[in-house]
Amino acid sequence: MSLMKLDPNFWIELEQNYFTMMERRQKLLQEYGSKVLYFTPETEFACRELMEMVIQFICNRYPQYFQLDVGKTKLRNKLLCTTTDLNITPPLKVIFDNVPEDFAITIRENATGFYHLRAGIVCSTLGWNLHTKINKSLQEIHAPVADFKEKMAKSVDR
């Protein structure tokens, strides 16, 4: 088990299968709902922060495909020919509808100091159901992973 530092230039990549992936995501959402896209009012600020980071990145990295309007309230996706109102669309739904990546939002519990999964988008992981992992600590989520407790548990909750 090892971790690698992420090259920020390749945080979000658009690949040749973009249209297929985006179509698949919509079908998964229709079929599975909160098992693939989950958020609550309590996670609004964390979700909005992630959305703003993602939008800033995709608009800078792919300006030919994504643009914010002058008031920064609407995201235009030229690939899908869509415009999303950022004031009324939930932040994770904005990401879900425009970026074919999974995101898991963890929030630290003040009482224990441990991080818990509170919101996310998970469409691509075989056998991993967001709905069964929500509100669990990272250590609980990773308990079935071989050698996790011995090799990584301490560093995960920092």
Secondary structure, DSSP 8 states (H G I E B T S, - for coil): -------GGGSS---TTHHHHHHHHHHHHHHHGGGTEE--GGGHHHHHHHHHHHHHHHHHH-TTTEEE-TTS-EEEETTTTEEEETTTS-HHHHHHHH----EEEEEE-TTT--EEEEEEE--S-TT--HHHHTT-BHHHHHTTSTTHHHHTHHHHT-
